[in-house]
Amino acid sequence: MDFIVLDGLDASGKSTQALELYKFIRGQGNTVLLRIHPSTDNAFGGKARQFLYSNGKAAHFAAALFYMIDVIRSILLYSWRRYDFIIFVRYLMGTAYLPAPLDRIAYHFFAAVVPTSQHMFFLDVAPSEAERRLRESREKLEMFENIEELERARVKALSLASLDKWTIVNANQPMKDVQEVIRKLLPVPSSALQGNSVEIST
C-alpha cells in the first residue's frame, strides 16, 4: 500500500489534484481510497467546517482541534484497509494554522504518532494567488482565507515542511503542470491482476 498526502494552503489545488490523481491511479488498474479533510461523514469534520466560518480565538482553536480529530479518525478507520493506494488531502499541515509555538509542538507530536510517507506533497501557492482564486470561486470565505492569514500559514507550513520529507511543488503553475510533477514522483504500477475499485470519502 502506498500512502500519498496532498497538502497546502486553501486554493492551492489539493482536492483538484487529488481527484485527478485518483482517476489516474485507478486507470492503471489499482485500487485507491481518497480521503478529504475536513470530511463530511462524521461530526468531527462537520464541526471543523462549522468553526472555520466563525471568528475569534476560541473558534480558531476549535477548528484546528476538530480537524485533527477528524484526521486521526480517518487513520484509525481507513489506513488498515487493503488498497493499493490511499490518498489523504490535508494531513499534518493543518497544524500550521495554530498560533506559534503550538504549530511546531502539534506538528512534531502528530508526525511522531501517525503514519508518514515518502510521498507527501506540499502544494505551494503564493498567498496573493490563493486569495484571488478564493474570491473568484467562493461566495463566503473561511476565517483563514484572507491575505494576512494565508501569508502567516504559508511561512509556518514551509518551515514545517523543511523539517520533514515533504516535496514542495509550485502550485502557481497550470494544473496540468502540477499533475505532471506529482505523477513523475509516483511510480504507479499497472497490473491486470489488481482490482479496479475506488472509494472516495469526504
mmCIF file of the C-alpha atoms, coordinates in Angstrom:
data_MODEL
# 
_entry.id   MODEL 
# 
loop_
_atom_site.group_PDB 
_atom_site.id 
_atom_site.type_symbol 
_atom_site.label_atom_id 
_atom_site.label_alt_id 
_atom_site.label_comp_id 
_atom_site.label_asym_id 
_atom_site.label_entity_id 
_atom_site.label_seq_id 
_atom_site.pdbx_PDB_ins_code 
_atom_site.Cartn_x 
_atom_site.Cartn_y 
_atom_site.Cartn_z 
_atom_site.occupancy 
_atom_site.B_iso_or_equiv 
_atom_site.pdbx_formal_charge 
_atom_site.auth_seq_id 
_atom_site.auth_comp_id 
_atom_site.auth_asym_id 
_atom_site.auth_atom_id 
_atom_site.pdbx_PDB_model_num 
ATOM 1   C CA . MET A 1 1   ? 0.000   0.000  0.000   1.00 0.00 ? 1   MET A CA 1 
ATOM 2   C CA . ASP A 1 2   ? 1.306   3.426  -0.999  1.00 0.00 ? 2   ASP A CA 1 
ATOM 3   C CA . PHE A 1 3   ? 0.247   6.326  1.186   1.00 0.00 ? 3   PHE A CA 1 
ATOM 4   C CA . ILE A 1 4   ? 0.073   9.719  -0.556  1.00 0.00 ? 4   ILE A CA 1 
ATOM 5   C CA . VAL A 1 5   ? -0.525  13.093 1.101   1.00 0.00 ? 5   VAL A CA 1 
ATOM 6   C CA . LEU A 1 6   ? -1.525  16.293 -0.697  1.00 0.00 ? 6   LEU A CA 1 
ATOM 7   C CA . ASP A 1 7   ? -1.416  19.364 1.498   1.00 0.00 ? 7   ASP A CA 1 
ATOM 8   C CA . GLY A 1 8   ? -1.173  23.119 1.059   1.00 0.00 ? 8   GLY A CA 1 
ATOM 9   C CA . LEU A 1 9   ? -2.907  26.436 1.585   1.00 0.00 ? 9   LEU A CA 1 
ATOM 10  C CA . ASP A 1 10  ? -6.569  26.874 0.748   1.00 0.00 ? 10  ASP A CA 1 
ATOM 11  C CA . ALA A 1 11  ? -6.960  27.231 -3.043  1.00 0.00 ? 11  ALA A CA 1 
ATOM 12  C CA . SER A 1 12  ? -3.613  25.560 -3.725  1.00 0.00 ? 12  SER A CA 1 
ATOM 13  C CA . GLY A 1 13  ? -5.436  22.906 -5.745  1.00 0.00 ? 13  GLY A CA 1 
ATOM 14  C CA . LYS A 1 14  ? -5.201  19.989 -3.290  1.00 0.00 ? 14  LYS A CA 1 
ATOM 15  C CA . SER A 1 15  ? -8.628  18.472 -3.874  1.00 0.00 ? 15  SER A CA 1 
ATOM 16  C CA . THR A 1 16  ? -8.478  19.037 -7.635  1.00 0.00 ? 16  THR A CA 1 
ATOM 17  C CA . GLN A 1 17  ? -5.088  17.371 -7.888  1.00 0.00 ? 17  GLN A CA 1 
ATOM 18  C CA . ALA A 1 18  ? -6.194  14.525 -5.629  1.00 0.00 ? 18  ALA A CA 1 
ATOM 19  C CA . LEU A 1 19  ? -9.241  13.801 -7.796  1.00 0.00 ? 19  LEU A CA 1 
ATOM 20  C CA . GLU A 1 20  ? -7.109  13.778 -10.939 1.00 0.00 ? 20  GLU A CA 1 
ATOM 21  C CA . LEU A 1 21  ? -4.536  11.568 -9.251  1.00 0.00 ? 21  LEU A CA 1 
ATOM 22  C CA . TYR A 1 22  ? -7.087  9.015  -8.064  1.00 0.00 ? 22  TYR A CA 1 
ATOM 23  C CA . LYS A 1 23  ? -8.545  8.780  -11.587 1.00 0.00 ? 23  LYS A CA 1 
ATOM 24  C CA . PHE A 1 24  ? -5.058  8.292  -12.999 1.00 0.00 ? 24  PHE A CA 1 
ATOM 25  C CA . ILE A 1 25  ? -4.143  5.597  -10.456 1.00 0.00 ? 25  ILE A CA 1 
ATOM 26  C CA . ARG A 1 26  ? -7.465  3.849  -10.916 1.00 0.00 ? 26  ARG A CA 1 
ATOM 27  C CA . GLY A 1 27  ? -6.952  3.946  -14.672 1.00 0.00 ? 27  GLY A CA 1 
ATOM 28  C CA . GLN A 1 28  ? -3.763  1.948  -14.202 1.00 0.00 ? 28  GLN A CA 1 
ATOM 29  C CA . GLY A 1 29  ? -5.762  -0.905 -12.654 1.00 0.00 ? 29  GLY A CA 1 
ATOM 30  C CA . ASN A 1 30  ? -5.065  -0.189 -8.988  1.00 0.00 ? 30  ASN A CA 1 
ATOM 31  C CA . THR A 1 31  ? -7.419  0.113  -6.033  1.00 0.00 ? 31  THR A CA 1 
ATOM 32  C CA . VAL A 1 32  ? -7.453  3.525  -4.387  1.00 0.00 ? 32  VAL A CA 1 
ATOM 33  C CA . LEU A 1 33  ? -9.079  5.304  -1.446  1.00 0.00 ? 33  LEU A CA 1 
ATOM 34  C CA . LEU A 1 34  ? -9.333  9.095  -1.437  1.00 0.00 ? 34  LEU A CA 1 
ATOM 35  C CA . ARG A 1 35  ? -9.955  10.818 1.901   1.00 0.00 ? 35  ARG A CA 1 
ATOM 36  C CA . ILE A 1 36  ? -10.527 14.600 2.018   1.00 0.00 ? 36  ILE A CA 1 
ATOM 37  C CA . HIS A 1 37  ? -10.408 16.610 5.257   1.00 0.00 ? 37  HIS A CA 1 
ATOM 38  C CA . PRO A 1 38  ? -12.357 18.127 6.910   1.00 0.00 ? 38  PRO A CA 1 
ATOM 39  C CA . SER A 1 39  ? -14.664 15.268 5.959   1.00 0.00 ? 39  SER A CA 1 
ATOM 40  C CA . THR A 1 40  ? -18.436 15.379 5.784   1.00 0.00 ? 40  THR A CA 1 
ATOM 41  C CA . ASP A 1 41  ? -19.272 11.880 7.018   1.00 0.00 ? 41  ASP A CA 1 
ATOM 42  C CA . ASN A 1 42  ? -18.765 12.445 10.739  1.00 0.00 ? 42  ASN A CA 1 
ATOM 43  C CA . ALA A 1 43  ? -19.405 15.022 13.451  1.00 0.00 ? 43  ALA A CA 1 
ATOM 44  C CA . PHE A 1 44  ? -15.727 15.966 13.894  1.00 0.00 ? 44  PHE A CA 1 
ATOM 45  C CA . GLY A 1 45  ? -15.293 17.002 10.271  1.00 0.00 ? 45  GLY A CA 1 
ATOM 46  C CA . GLY A 1 46  ? -18.626 18.804 10.365  1.00 0.00 ? 46  GLY A CA 1 
ATOM 47  C CA . LYS A 1 47  ? -17.633 20.736 13.477  1.00 0.00 ? 47  LYS A CA 1 
ATOM 48  C CA . ALA A 1 48  ? -14.290 21.671 11.929  1.00 0.00 ? 48  ALA A CA 1 
ATOM 49  C CA . ARG A 1 49  ? -16.066 23.084 8.881   1.00 0.00 ? 49  ARG A CA 1 
ATOM 50  C CA . GLN A 1 50  ? -18.564 24.912 11.090  1.00 0.00 ? 50  GLN A CA 1 
ATOM 51  C CA . PHE A 1 51  ? -15.877 26.655 13.144  1.00 0.00 ? 51  PHE A CA 1 
ATOM 52  C CA . LEU A 1 52  ? -13.941 27.620 10.019  1.00 0.00 ? 52  LEU A CA 1 
ATOM 53  C CA . TYR A 1 53  ? -16.747 30.066 9.266   1.00 0.00 ? 53  TYR A CA 1 
ATOM 54  C CA . SER A 1 54  ? -16.665 31.561 12.774  1.00 0.00 ? 54  SER A CA 1 
ATOM 55  C CA . ASN A 1 55  ? -14.380 34.211 14.248  1.00 0.00 ? 55  ASN A CA 1 
ATOM 56  C CA . GLY A 1 56  ? -12.253 34.598 17.347  1.00 0.00 ? 56  GLY A CA 1 
ATOM 57  C CA . LYS A 1 57  ? -9.527  32.636 19.108  1.00 0.00 ? 57  LYS A CA 1 
ATOM 58  C CA . ALA A 1 58  ? -11.919 30.074 20.547  1.00 0.00 ? 58  ALA A CA 1 
ATOM 59  C CA . ALA A 1 59  ? -13.228 29.229 17.071  1.00 0.00 ? 59  ALA A CA 1 
ATOM 60  C CA . HIS A 1 60  ? -9.643  29.156 15.782  1.00 0.00 ? 60  HIS A CA 1 
ATOM 61  C CA . PHE A 1 61  ? -8.620  26.506 18.310  1.00 0.00 ? 61  PHE A CA 1 
ATOM 62  C CA . ALA A 1 62  ? -11.868 24.573 17.908  1.00 0.00 ? 62  ALA A CA 1 
ATOM 63  C CA . ALA A 1 63  ? -11.485 24.383 14.126  1.00 0.00 ? 63  ALA A CA 1 
ATOM 64  C CA . ALA A 1 64  ? -7.919  23.069 14.454  1.00 0.00 ? 64  ALA A CA 1 
ATOM 65  C CA . LEU A 1 65  ? -8.854  20.607 17.201  1.00 0.00 ? 65  LEU A CA 1 
ATOM 66  C CA . PHE A 1 66  ? -11.813 19.074 15.371  1.00 0.00 ? 66  PHE A CA 1 
ATOM 67  C CA . TYR A 1 67  ? -9.789  18.966 12.151  1.00 0.00 ? 67  TYR A CA 1 
ATOM 68  C CA . MET A 1 68  ? -7.028  16.960 13.834  1.00 0.00 ? 68  MET A CA 1 
ATOM 69  C CA . ILE A 1 69  ? -9.534  14.578 15.441  1.00 0.00 ? 69  ILE A CA 1 
ATOM 70  C CA . ASP A 1 70  ? -11.128 14.104 12.024  1.00 0.00 ? 70  ASP A CA 1 
ATOM 71  C CA . VAL A 1 71  ? -7.747  13.172 10.518  1.00 0.00 ? 71  VAL A CA 1 
ATOM 72  C CA . ILE A 1 72  ? -6.982  10.740 13.345  1.00 0.00 ? 72  ILE A CA 1 
ATOM 73  C CA . ARG A 1 73  ? -10.403 9.156  12.848  1.00 0.00 ? 73  ARG A CA 1 
ATOM 74  C CA . SER A 1 74  ? -9.586  8.621  9.171   1.00 0.00 ? 74  SER A CA 1 
ATOM 75  C CA . ILE A 1 75  ? -6.295  6.961  10.052  1.00 0.00 ? 75  ILE A CA 1 
ATOM 76  C CA . LEU A 1 76  ? -7.934  4.622  12.534  1.00 0.00 ? 76  LEU A CA 1 
ATOM 77  C CA . LEU A 1 77  ? -10.793 3.678  10.227  1.00 0.00 ? 77  LEU A CA 1 
ATOM 78  C CA . TYR A 1 78  ? -9.159  3.566  6.822   1.00 0.00 ? 78  TYR A CA 1 
ATOM 79  C CA . SER A 1 79  ? -5.380  3.115  6.881   1.00 0.00 ? 79  SER A CA 1 
ATOM 80  C CA . TRP A 1 80  ? -5.627  -0.616 7.582   1.00 0.00 ? 80  TRP A CA 1 
ATOM 81  C CA . ARG A 1 81  ? -7.872  -1.364 4.636   1.00 0.00 ? 81  ARG A CA 1 
ATOM 82  C CA . ARG A 1 82  ? -6.371  -3.223 1.723   1.00 0.00 ? 82  ARG A CA 1 
ATOM 83  C CA . TYR A 1 83  ? -5.910  -0.704 -1.044  1.00 0.00 ? 83  TYR A CA 1 
ATOM 84  C CA . ASP A 1 84  ? -3.000  -0.290 -3.410  1.00 0.00 ? 84  ASP A CA 1 
ATOM 85  C CA . PHE A 1 85  ? -3.049  3.468  -2.786  1.00 0.00 ? 85  PHE A CA 1 
ATOM 86  C CA . ILE A 1 86  ? -4.511  5.736  -0.114  1.00 0.00 ? 86  ILE A CA 1 
ATOM 87  C CA . ILE A 1 87  ? -4.634  9.496  -0.765  1.00 0.00 ? 87  ILE A CA 1 
ATOM 88  C CA . PHE A 1 88  ? -5.166  11.932 2.101   1.00 0.00 ? 88  PHE A CA 1 
ATOM 89  C CA . VAL A 1 89  ? -5.996  15.564 1.337   1.00 0.00 ? 89  VAL A CA 1 
ATOM 90  C CA . ARG A 1 90  ? -4.961  17.797 4.235   1.00 0.00 ? 90  ARG A CA 1 
ATOM 91  C CA . TYR A 1 91  ? -2.938  15.983 6.860   1.00 0.00 ? 91  TYR A CA 1 
ATOM 92  C CA . LEU A 1 92  ? -0.156  17.261 9.112   1.00 0.00 ? 92  LEU A CA 1 
ATOM 93  C CA . MET A 1 93  ? -0.059  20.781 7.730   1.00 0.00 ? 93  MET A CA 1 
ATOM 94  C CA . GLY A 1 94  ? -3.314  21.680 9.412   1.00 0.00 ? 94  GLY A CA 1 
ATOM 95  C CA . THR A 1 95  ? -1.123  22.378 12.424  1.00 0.00 ? 95  THR A CA 1 
ATOM 96  C CA . ALA A 1 96  ? 0.326   25.392 10.592  1.00 0.00 ? 96  ALA A CA 1 
ATOM 97  C CA . TYR A 1 97  ? -2.903  27.240 11.343  1.00 0.00 ? 97  TYR A CA 1 
ATOM 98  C CA . LEU A 1 98  ? -2.252  27.042 15.085  1.00 0.00 ? 98  LEU A CA 1 
ATOM 99  C CA . PRO A 1 99  ? -0.524  30.015 16.742  1.00 0.00 ? 99  PRO A CA 1 
ATOM 100 C CA . ALA A 1 100 ? 3.221   29.692 17.385  1.00 0.00 ? 100 ALA A CA 1 
ATOM 101 C CA . PRO A 1 101 ? 4.745   27.788 19.091  1.00 0.00 ? 101 PRO A CA 1 
ATOM 102 C CA . LEU A 1 102 ? 1.782   25.396 19.193  1.00 0.00 ? 102 LEU A CA 1 
ATOM 103 C CA . ASP A 1 103 ? 2.111   24.820 15.449  1.00 0.00 ? 103 ASP A CA 1 
ATOM 104 C CA . ARG A 1 104 ? 5.524   23.136 15.825  1.00 0.00 ? 104 ARG A CA 1 
ATOM 105 C CA . ILE A 1 105 ? 4.612   21.299 19.000  1.00 0.00 ? 105 ILE A CA 1 
ATOM 106 C CA . ALA A 1 106 ? 1.458   19.870 17.420  1.00 0.00 ? 106 ALA A CA 1 
ATOM 107 C CA . TYR A 1 107 ? 3.236   19.036 14.156  1.00 0.00 ? 107 TYR A CA 1 
ATOM 108 C CA . HIS A 1 108 ? 6.039   17.099 15.855  1.00 0.00 ? 108 HIS A CA 1 
ATOM 109 C CA . PHE A 1 109 ? 3.587   15.308 18.127  1.00 0.00 ? 109 PHE A CA 1 
ATOM 110 C CA . PHE A 1 110 ? 1.374   14.137 15.286  1.00 0.00 ? 110 PHE A CA 1 
ATOM 111 C CA . ALA A 1 111 ? 4.303   13.350 12.968  1.00 0.00 ? 111 ALA A CA 1 
ATOM 112 C CA . ALA A 1 112 ? 5.595   11.027 15.692  1.00 0.00 ? 112 ALA A CA 1 
ATOM 113 C CA . VAL A 1 113 ? 2.334   9.128  16.192  1.00 0.00 ? 113 VAL A CA 1 
ATOM 114 C CA . VAL A 1 114 ? 0.593   8.999  12.796  1.00 0.00 ? 114 VAL A CA 1 
ATOM 115 C CA . PRO A 1 115 ? 1.797   7.330  9.585   1.00 0.00 ? 115 PRO A CA 1 
ATOM 116 C CA . THR A 1 116 ? 4.034   9.380  7.315   1.00 0.00 ? 116 THR A CA 1 
ATOM 117 C CA . SER A 1 117 ? 5.146   8.708  3.773   1.00 0.00 ? 117 SER A CA 1 
ATOM 118 C CA . GLN A 1 118 ? 7.846   9.276  1.189   1.00 0.00 ? 118 GLN A CA 1 
ATOM 119 C CA . HIS A 1 119 ? 5.072   10.747 -0.964  1.00 0.00 ? 119 HIS A CA 1 
ATOM 120 C CA . MET A 1 120 ? 3.976   13.853 0.935   1.00 0.00 ? 120 MET A CA 1 
ATOM 121 C CA . PHE A 1 121 ? 3.420   16.849 -1.343  1.00 0.00 ? 121 PHE A CA 1 
ATOM 122 C CA . PHE A 1 122 ? 3.003   20.436 -0.201  1.00 0.00 ? 122 PHE A CA 1 
ATOM 123 C CA . LEU A 1 123 ? 1.368   22.453 -2.971  1.00 0.00 ? 123 LEU A CA 1 
ATOM 124 C CA . ASP A 1 124 ? 2.906   25.873 -2.528  1.00 0.00 ? 124 ASP A CA 1 
ATOM 125 C CA . VAL A 1 125 ? 0.847   28.761 -3.862  1.00 0.00 ? 125 VAL A CA 1 
ATOM 126 C CA . ALA A 1 126 ? 1.511   32.461 -3.377  1.00 0.00 ? 126 ALA A CA 1 
ATOM 127 C CA . PRO A 1 127 ? -0.961  33.941 -0.858  1.00 0.00 ? 127 PRO A CA 1 
ATOM 128 C CA . SER A 1 128 ? -1.992  36.604 -3.371  1.00 0.00 ? 128 SER A CA 1 
ATOM 129 C CA . GLU A 1 129 ? -2.787  33.924 -5.957  1.00 0.00 ? 129 GLU A CA 1 
ATOM 130 C CA . ALA A 1 130 ? -4.640  31.826 -3.362  1.00 0.00 ? 130 ALA A CA 1 
ATOM 131 C CA . GLU A 1 131 ? -6.742  34.827 -2.334  1.00 0.00 ? 131 GLU A CA 1 
ATOM 132 C CA . ARG A 1 132 ? -7.544  35.609 -5.977  1.00 0.00 ? 132 ARG A CA 1 
ATOM 133 C CA . ARG A 1 133 ? -8.731  32.044 -6.595  1.00 0.00 ? 133 ARG A CA 1 
ATOM 134 C CA . LEU A 1 134 ? -10.810 32.054 -3.419  1.00 0.00 ? 134 LEU A CA 1 
ATOM 135 C CA . ARG A 1 135 ? -12.570 35.308 -4.246  1.00 0.00 ? 135 ARG A CA 1 
ATOM 136 C CA . GLU A 1 136 ? -13.348 34.064 -7.743  1.00 0.00 ? 136 GLU A CA 1 
ATOM 137 C CA . SER A 1 137 ? -14.714 30.697 -6.641  1.00 0.00 ? 137 SER A CA 1 
ATOM 138 C CA . ARG A 1 138 ? -16.436 31.205 -3.264  1.00 0.00 ? 138 ARG A CA 1 
ATOM 139 C CA . GLU A 1 139 ? -19.309 33.306 -2.041  1.00 0.00 ? 139 GLU A CA 1 
ATOM 140 C CA . LYS A 1 140 ? -18.244 33.040 1.607   1.00 0.00 ? 140 LYS A CA 1 
ATOM 141 C CA . LEU A 1 141 ? -14.684 32.844 2.919   1.00 0.00 ? 141 LEU A CA 1 
ATOM 142 C CA . GLU A 1 142 ? -13.411 30.883 5.920   1.00 0.00 ? 142 GLU A CA 1 
ATOM 143 C CA . MET A 1 143 ? -11.573 32.542 8.821   1.00 0.00 ? 143 MET A CA 1 
ATOM 144 C CA . PHE A 1 144 ? -8.146  31.703 7.374   1.00 0.00 ? 144 PHE A CA 1 
ATOM 145 C CA . GLU A 1 145 ? -8.956  32.748 3.810   1.00 0.00 ? 145 GLU A CA 1 
ATOM 146 C CA . ASN A 1 146 ? -7.628  36.289 3.811   1.00 0.00 ? 146 ASN A CA 1 
ATOM 147 C CA . ILE A 1 147 ? -4.232  37.519 2.693   1.00 0.00 ? 147 ILE A CA 1 
ATOM 148 C CA . GLU A 1 148 ? -2.825  38.038 6.209   1.00 0.00 ? 148 GLU A CA 1 
ATOM 149 C CA . GLU A 1 149 ? -3.761  34.554 7.440   1.00 0.00 ? 149 GLU A CA 1 
ATOM 150 C CA . LEU A 1 150 ? -2.638  32.928 4.195   1.00 0.00 ? 150 LEU A CA 1 
ATOM 151 C CA . GLU A 1 151 ? 0.764   34.624 4.449   1.00 0.00 ? 151 GLU A CA 1 
ATOM 152 C CA . ARG A 1 152 ? 1.205   33.527 8.067   1.00 0.00 ? 152 ARG A CA 1 
ATOM 153 C CA . ALA A 1 153 ? 0.136   29.954 7.358   1.00 0.00 ? 153 ALA A CA 1 
ATOM 154 C CA . ARG A 1 154 ? 2.438   29.685 4.322   1.00 0.00 ? 154 ARG A CA 1 
ATOM 155 C CA . VAL A 1 155 ? 5.508   30.796 6.268   1.00 0.00 ? 155 VAL A CA 1 
ATOM 156 C CA . LYS A 1 156 ? 4.807   28.301 9.050   1.00 0.00 ? 156 LYS A CA 1 
ATOM 157 C CA . ALA A 1 157 ? 3.916   25.456 6.684   1.00 0.00 ? 157 ALA A CA 1 
ATOM 158 C CA . LEU A 1 158 ? 7.079   25.884 4.608   1.00 0.00 ? 158 LEU A CA 1 
ATOM 159 C CA . SER A 1 159 ? 9.120   25.937 7.802   1.00 0.00 ? 159 SER A CA 1 
ATOM 160 C CA . LEU A 1 160 ? 7.491   22.685 8.940   1.00 0.00 ? 160 LEU A CA 1 
ATOM 161 C CA . ALA A 1 161 ? 7.925   21.106 5.508   1.00 0.00 ? 161 ALA A CA 1 
ATOM 162 C CA . SER A 1 162 ? 11.663  21.781 5.649   1.00 0.00 ? 162 SER A CA 1 
ATOM 163 C CA . LEU A 1 163 ? 11.913  19.636 8.788   1.00 0.00 ? 163 LEU A CA 1 
ATOM 164 C CA . ASP A 1 164 ? 10.419  16.531 7.225   1.00 0.00 ? 164 ASP A CA 1 
ATOM 165 C CA . LYS A 1 165 ? 10.237  14.556 3.979   1.00 0.00 ? 165 LYS A CA 1 
ATOM 166 C CA . TRP A 1 166 ? 7.864   16.838 2.090   1.00 0.00 ? 166 TRP A CA 1 
ATOM 167 C CA . THR A 1 167 ? 8.163   17.536 -1.617  1.00 0.00 ? 167 THR A CA 1 
ATOM 168 C CA . ILE A 1 168 ? 7.310   21.183 -2.266  1.00 0.00 ? 168 ILE A CA 1 
ATOM 169 C CA . VAL A 1 169 ? 5.516   21.691 -5.582  1.00 0.00 ? 169 VAL A CA 1 
ATOM 170 C CA . ASN A 1 170 ? 4.980   25.067 -7.230  1.00 0.00 ? 170 ASN A CA 1 
ATOM 171 C CA . ALA A 1 171 ? 1.178   25.284 -7.387  1.00 0.00 ? 171 ALA A CA 1 
ATOM 172 C CA . ASN A 1 172 ? 1.133   28.691 -9.069  1.00 0.00 ? 172 ASN A CA 1 
ATOM 173 C CA . GLN A 1 173 ? 1.662   26.969 -12.407 1.00 0.00 ? 173 GLN A CA 1 
ATOM 174 C CA . PRO A 1 174 ? -1.121  25.468 -14.542 1.00 0.00 ? 174 PRO A CA 1 
ATOM 175 C CA . MET A 1 175 ? -2.949  22.452 -13.110 1.00 0.00 ? 175 MET A CA 1 
ATOM 176 C CA . LYS A 1 176 ? -1.616  20.045 -15.752 1.00 0.00 ? 176 LYS A CA 1 
ATOM 177 C CA . ASP A 1 177 ? 1.969   21.041 -14.980 1.00 0.00 ? 177 ASP A CA 1 
ATOM 178 C CA . VAL A 1 178 ? 1.395   20.332 -11.279 1.00 0.00 ? 178 VAL A CA 1 
ATOM 179 C CA . GLN A 1 179 ? -0.111  16.961 -12.224 1.00 0.00 ? 179 GLN A CA 1 
ATOM 180 C CA . GLU A 1 180 ? 2.971   16.050 -14.225 1.00 0.00 ? 180 GLU A CA 1 
ATOM 181 C CA . VAL A 1 181 ? 5.313   16.890 -11.355 1.00 0.00 ? 181 VAL A CA 1 
ATOM 182 C CA . ILE A 1 182 ? 3.357   14.702 -8.938  1.00 0.00 ? 182 ILE A CA 1 
ATOM 183 C CA . ARG A 1 183 ? 2.979   11.792 -11.356 1.00 0.00 ? 183 ARG A CA 1 
ATOM 184 C CA . LYS A 1 184 ? 6.685   11.706 -12.156 1.00 0.00 ? 184 LYS A CA 1 
ATOM 185 C CA . LEU A 1 185 ? 7.435   11.252 -8.466  1.00 0.00 ? 185 LEU A CA 1 
ATOM 186 C CA . LEU A 1 186 ? 4.857   8.484  -8.019  1.00 0.00 ? 186 LEU A CA 1 
ATOM 187 C CA . PRO A 1 187 ? 5.692   5.184  -9.719  1.00 0.00 ? 187 PRO A CA 1 
ATOM 188 C CA . VAL A 1 188 ? 2.196   3.800  -10.293 1.00 0.00 ? 188 VAL A CA 1 
ATOM 189 C CA . PRO A 1 189 ? 2.324   0.129  -11.318 1.00 0.00 ? 189 PRO A CA 1 
ATOM 190 C CA . SER A 1 190 ? -0.260  -1.206 -13.711 1.00 0.00 ? 190 SER A CA 1 
ATOM 191 C CA . SER A 1 191 ? -1.438  -4.762 -13.146 1.00 0.00 ? 191 SER A CA 1 
ATOM 192 C CA . ALA A 1 192 ? -4.199  -6.709 -14.805 1.00 0.00 ? 192 ALA A CA 1 
ATOM 193 C CA . LEU A 1 193 ? -4.347  -8.810 -11.655 1.00 0.00 ? 193 LEU A CA 1 
ATOM 194 C CA . GLN A 1 194 ? -5.279  -5.862 -9.473  1.00 0.00 ? 194 GLN A CA 1 
ATOM 195 C CA . GLY A 1 195 ? -8.832  -4.714 -8.902  1.00 0.00 ? 195 GLY A CA 1 
ATOM 196 C CA . ASN A 1 196 ? -10.287 -1.562 -10.346 1.00 0.00 ? 196 ASN A CA 1 
ATOM 197 C CA . SER A 1 197 ? -12.244 -0.401 -7.300  1.00 0.00 ? 197 SER A CA 1 
ATOM 198 C CA . VAL A 1 198 ? -12.225 3.072  -5.847  1.00 0.00 ? 198 VAL A CA 1 
ATOM 199 C CA . GLU A 1 199 ? -13.662 4.680  -2.767  1.00 0.00 ? 199 GLU A CA 1 
ATOM 200 C CA . ILE A 1 200 ? -13.940 8.419  -2.280  1.00 0.00 ? 200 ILE A CA 1 
ATOM 201 C CA . SER A 1 201 ? -14.724 9.659  1.195   1.00 0.00 ? 201 SER A CA 1 
ATOM 202 C CA . THR A 1 202 ? -15.119 13.306 2.132   1.00 0.00 ? 202 THR A CA 1 
# 
